[in-house]
């Protein structure tokens, strides 16, 4: 089986435009390893390794500093360091800076075709992340980068996945499905294989941010599954007892839950607390009356799935399972924004009322039938006599 280096994340740019983007490899690629070994300066190798470790731990600022240090050692001519810088910027949401870093890296890639493909793939992701609409120039430029990468013999298979998403975003469904099928046929083993199959089945998933499937056993022992919540508006509250803003938000969240609990609505608490703080977590939930389902995400499975990097983070998922709103942090307008998003989702998910004129027509027919019934009954009796 082929191995895949980069992995995929989903990031929301703005509430009205939701896309899937890809973050580059979190582990050192073979291309980087070759360049590291060719460097006579062990400080360069150490800085690169430090950057990769920080990137893997999602400490993006630390990774950025380390890769910049490595690049400085090489007099800012290291394609591998520029690749690391681009990935760190992607994690920080600095997509323009990420694209520029990859462009610089491509100037110094020499004959390393694998690293060239990875830089093109990474720049394509950054450009795609910059797009503010489906017809934006950045999307077309991203497509061009993905296609250029795929011409190279050592292009990572995930590039087919990225190309597929870009094409679906442009409503070029047949081409997008073909690219996604090429990714599936590559033989890689990755969670994105299932996502690719789902997008082939329903290309709309490539244009809208369908929430990933999740399931867990709550603190109370109830099984909670996203599949069972389709048809309801869901608010995911990513929090922790260690988080001051999270604690400050609790009273308003309690009031919010009480306001909507009798609607087709569910609120789920996903805690980032350590396993060692379980007792503290349980005690806080009890004291503050956080009566909605709570989950201690010890392995950060759901947290990683939704790419949560700061706390609190709130995600509103509509009745179709599409992420509608994402908010990070807590401010004076946060609760009002969440309430507005929840109300809209509930309203949009409510079946439209049937034209009342239909019922008036039915009532009229009933009245006419009722008036005619005695005459019909009399005629029938006369006919049988």
C-alpha positions in Angstrom: 0.0 0.0 0.0 1.2 3.5 -0.7 1.8 5.8 2.2 0.4 9.3 2.4 2.4 12.2 3.9 0.1 15.2 4.0 -3.2 15.0 5.9 -6.4 16.9 5.6 -8.1 19.4 7.8 -11.2 21.3 7.4 -11.2 25.0 8.0 -14.0 27.6 7.9 -13.0 30.9 6.3 -16.1 32.9 6.9 -19.7 31.8 7.9 -21.0 32.3 4.4 -18.2 30.4 2.6 -17.1 27.0 4.0 -14.4 25.0 2.3 -12.2 22.0 2.9 -8.4 22.7 2.8 -5.4 20.6 3.3 -2.5 21.1 5.8 0.8 19.7 4.6 2.8 16.9 6.2 3.2 16.9 9.9 6.1 14.5 9.7 9.3 15.0 7.8 9.0 14.1 4.1 11.6 12.0 2.3 12.4 15.2 0.2 13.1 17.2 3.4 15.1 14.4 4.8 17.4 14.3 1.8 17.9 18.1 1.9 18.5 18.0 5.7 21.2 15.3 5.3 22.9 17.2 2.5 23.4 20.2 4.8 26.8 20.5 6.4 25.4 22.4 9.3 23.8 20.3 12.1 22.1 23.5 13.4 20.0 23.5 10.2 18.9 19.9 10.7 18.1 20.5 14.4 16.0 23.6 13.5 14.1 21.6 10.9 13.4 18.8 13.3 12.3 21.3 16.0 9.9 22.8 13.4 8.4 19.5 12.4 7.9 18.5 16.1 6.1 21.8 16.8 4.0 21.4 13.7 3.0 18.0 14.7 1.9 19.3 18.1 0.0 22.1 16.3 2.3 24.8 18.0 2.3 26.8 14.8 4.1 29.9 15.9 6.9 27.8 17.4 7.1 25.9 14.2 7.2 29.1 12.2 10.1 30.4 14.2 12.1 27.1 13.9 11.6 26.9 10.1 12.6 30.5 9.7 15.7 29.9 11.8 16.6 26.9 9.6 16.1 29.0 6.5 18.3 31.8 7.9 21.1 29.2 8.4 20.9 28.4 4.7 20.9 32.1 3.8 17.1 31.9 2.9 17.7 29.4 0.1 16.2 26.2 1.6 13.2 24.9 -0.3 12.5 22.5 2.6 12.5 25.3 5.1 10.2 27.4 2.9 7.9 24.4 2.7 7.8 24.2 6.5 7.2 27.9 6.7 4.2 27.6 4.3 2.7 24.8 6.4 3.1 26.8 9.6 1.4 29.8 8.0 -1.4 27.6 6.9 -2.0 26.4 10.4 -2.0 30.0 11.6 -4.6 31.0 8.9 -2.0 33.3 7.2 -2.8 31.9 3.8 -1.3 34.8 1.7 2.0 34.5 3.6 1.8 30.7 3.1 1.4 31.0 -0.6 4.3 33.5 -0.9 6.5 31.2 1.1 5.8 28.3 -1.2 6.5 30.5 -4.2 9.9 31.3 -2.7 10.6 27.7 -2.0 9.9 26.8 -5.7 12.7 29.1 -6.7 15.2 27.0 -4.8 13.8 23.5 -5.3 16.5 22.5 -7.8 15.9 19.0 -9.2 14.0 17.6 -6.2 10.7 16.8 -8.0 9.0 15.4 -4.9 9.6 18.6 -2.9 8.5 20.6 -5.9 5.2 18.7 -6.1 4.7 19.2 -2.4 5.3 22.9 -2.6 2.9 23.2 -5.5 0.3 21.3 -3.6 0.8 23.5 -0.5 0.6 26.7 -2.5 -2.6 25.4 -4.1 -4.1 24.9 -0.7 -3.1 28.4 0.5 -4.6 30.0 -2.7 -7.8 28.0 -2.3 -8.0 29.1 1.3 -7.8 32.7 0.1 -10.8 32.4 -2.2 -13.8 34.3 -1.1 -16.2 32.9 -3.7 -16.5 29.9 -6.1 -15.4 31.9 -9.1 -12.5 33.6 -7.5 -9.2 33.8 -9.4 -7.5 32.1 -6.5 -9.5 28.9 -7.1 -8.4 28.7 -10.7 -4.8 29.4 -9.6 -5.1 26.6 -7.0 -6.4 24.2 -9.7 -3.4 25.1 -11.9 -1.0 24.4 -9.0 -2.6 21.0 -8.2 -2.5 20.0 -11.9 1.2 21.1 -12.2 2.0 19.0 -9.1 0.3 15.9 -10.5 2.4 16.0 -13.7 5.4 15.3 -11.5 6.1 11.6 -10.8 6.3 11.8 -7.1 3.3 14.0 -6.4 1.6 13.1 -3.1 -1.7 11.3 -3.8 -3.6 13.8 -1.6 -3.1 16.3 -4.5 -5.8 14.3 -6.4 -8.1 14.8 -3.4 -7.4 18.6 -3.3 -7.9 18.9 -7.1 -11.3 17.1 -6.7 -12.5 19.5 -4.1 -11.4 22.5 -6.2 -13.3 21.1 -9.2 -16.4 20.4 -7.1 -16.3 23.9 -5.7 -16.6 25.1 -9.3 -19.5 22.8 -9.9 -17.5 20.7 -12.3 -18.8 17.5 -10.7 -17.8 14.9 -13.3 -14.2 16.1 -13.3 -14.2 16.4 -9.5 -15.5 12.9 -9.1 -12.8 11.6 -11.5 -10.1 13.2 -9.5 -11.5 11.9 -6.2 -11.7 8.4 -7.7 -8.0 8.7 -8.7 -7.2 9.5 -5.1 -9.2 6.4 -3.9 -7.5 4.2 -6.6 -4.0 5.4 -5.4 -4.1 2.8 -2.6 -3.5 5.2 0.3 -5.0 4.5 3.6 -6.4 7.6 5.1 -9.7 9.0 6.6 -10.1 11.1 3.5 -10.9 8.0 1.5 -14.3 7.8 3.1 -14.8 11.6 2.6 -13.9 11.2 -1.1 -16.5 8.5 -1.6 -19.1 10.6 0.1 -18.3 13.5 -2.2 -18.5 11.3 -5.3 -21.9 10.2 -4.1 -23.0 13.7 -3.2 -20.9 16.4 -5.0 -22.6 19.1 -2.9 -20.3 18.0 0.0 -17.4 19.6 -2.0 -19.2 22.9 -2.0 -20.5 23.0 1.5 -19.0 22.1 4.8 -20.8 19.0 6.0 -19.7 18.3 9.5 -17.7 15.1 10.0 -19.5 12.1 11.5 -18.8 11.8 15.2 -20.1 9.7 18.1 -19.3 9.3 21.8 -20.8 8.2 25.1 -21.7 11.2 27.2 -21.0 11.7 30.9 -24.5 10.4 31.7 -23.8 7.2 29.6 -26.0 8.2 26.6 -24.8 7.3 23.1 -24.6 10.5 21.0 -24.2 10.2 17.3 -24.2 12.9 14.6 -26.2 10.5 12.4 -29.0 10.5 15.0 -29.0 14.3 15.1 -29.8 15.0 11.5 -33.0 17.1 11.4 -31.9 19.0 14.5 -29.8 22.1 14.9 -26.7 21.3 16.9 -24.4 23.6 18.9 -21.0 22.2 19.7 -19.3 23.8 22.7 -15.6 23.1 22.8 -14.4 24.2 26.2 -12.4 23.3 29.3 -12.6 24.0 33.0 -9.0 25.5 32.8 -10.2 28.1 30.3 -11.2 31.4 31.8 -13.4 32.6 28.9 -15.1 29.2 28.8 -16.1 29.6 32.5 -17.2 33.2 31.8 -19.5 31.9 29.1 -21.2 29.2 31.2 -24.1 31.3 32.6 -25.1 32.5 29.2 -24.8 29.1 27.7 -27.1 27.7 30.4 -29.7 30.3 29.6 -29.3 29.6 25.8 -29.8 25.9 26.4 -33.0 26.5 28.4 -34.3 28.8 25.7 -34.0 26.2 22.9 -34.1 22.8 24.7 -37.8 22.2 23.7 -37.0 23.0 20.0 -35.5 20.6 17.5 -32.1 21.5 19.0 -29.3 19.8 20.8 -26.3 21.2 22.5 -23.1 19.2 23.1 -20.2 20.0 25.4 -16.8 18.7 24.2 -14.2 19.2 27.0 -10.5 19.6 26.4 -9.7 18.8 30.1 -7.1 16.2 30.9 -8.1 12.8 32.1 -6.5 13.7 35.5 -9.0 16.6 35.8 -12.1 14.4 35.3 -13.3 14.9 38.9 -12.9 18.7 38.5 -14.8 18.6 35.2 -17.7 16.6 36.6 -17.9 18.8 39.6 -18.0 22.0 37.5 -20.8 20.6 35.3 -22.9 19.7 38.3 -22.4 23.0 40.1 -23.1 25.2 37.1 -26.1 23.0 35.9 -24.7 22.4 32.4 -27.5 19.9 31.7 -26.8 19.2 28.1 -24.7 16.1 27.0 -21.1 16.4 28.0 -18.0 14.5 26.7 -14.5 14.5 28.0 -12.5 14.2 24.8 -9.4 12.7 26.4 -7.8 11.6 23.1 -8.9 14.9 21.4 -10.7 12.9 18.7 -13.6 15.2 18.2 -11.4 18.3 18.8 -9.1 17.2 16.0 -12.0 16.3 13.8 -13.3 19.8 13.9 -9.8 21.3 13.9 -10.3 23.3 17.1 -7.2 25.2 18.0 -8.5 27.7 20.6 -11.0 27.7 23.4 -13.8 28.3 23.6 -14.9 27.4 20.1 -18.6 27.2 19.1 -19.9 25.5 16.0 -23.5 25.6 14.9 -24.6 22.7 12.6 -27.8 23.0 10.7 -30.5 20.4 10.2 -28.8 19.0 7.1 -25.5 18.4 9.0 -23.8 21.4 7.4 -21.6 23.7 9.5 -23.4 27.0 9.5 -21.4 29.1 11.9 -18.1 28.9 13.7 -17.0 31.3 16.4 -13.8 31.4 18.5 -13.4 33.1 21.8 -16.0 34.8 24.0 -17.1 38.4 23.8 -20.2 40.5 24.4 -21.7 39.7 21.0 -21.0 35.9 21.0 -24.2 34.7 22.7 -26.3 37.0 20.5 -24.6 35.7 17.3 -25.0 32.1 18.4 -28.7 32.7 19.3 -29.3 34.3 15.9 -27.6 31.3 14.1 -29.6 28.8 16.0 -32.9 30.6 15.3 -32.1 30.8 11.6 -31.2 27.1 11.4 -34.4 26.0 13.3 -36.5 28.3 11.1 -34.9 27.1 7.9 -35.2 23.5 9.0 -38.9 23.7 9.8 -41.2 22.3 7.0 -42.9 25.2 5.2 -46.6 25.7 6.0 -49.0 24.3 3.4 -51.1 26.8 1.5 -54.2 27.2 3.6 -56.3 27.6 0.4 -55.9 23.9 -0.1 -57.7 23.3 3.2 -60.4 25.8 2.2 -60.9 23.9 -1.0 -61.1 20.6 0.9 -63.7 22.1 3.3 -65.8 23.3 0.4 -65.8 19.9 -1.2 -66.8 18.4 2.1 -69.7 20.8 2.5 -70.8 20.1 -1.1 -70.6 16.4 -0.5 -72.4 16.7 2.8 -75.3 18.6 1.1 -75.5 16.1 -1.7 -75.4 13.0 0.6 -79.1 13.1 1.6 -80.2 13.4 -2.1 -78.0 10.6 -3.1 -79.2 8.4 -0.3 -82.9 9.1 -1.3 -82.2 8.3 -4.9 -80.4 5.1 -3.9 -83.3 3.9 -1.8 -85.8 4.7 -4.6 -83.7 2.8 -7.0 -83.6 -0.4 -4.9 -87.3 -0.4 -4.2 
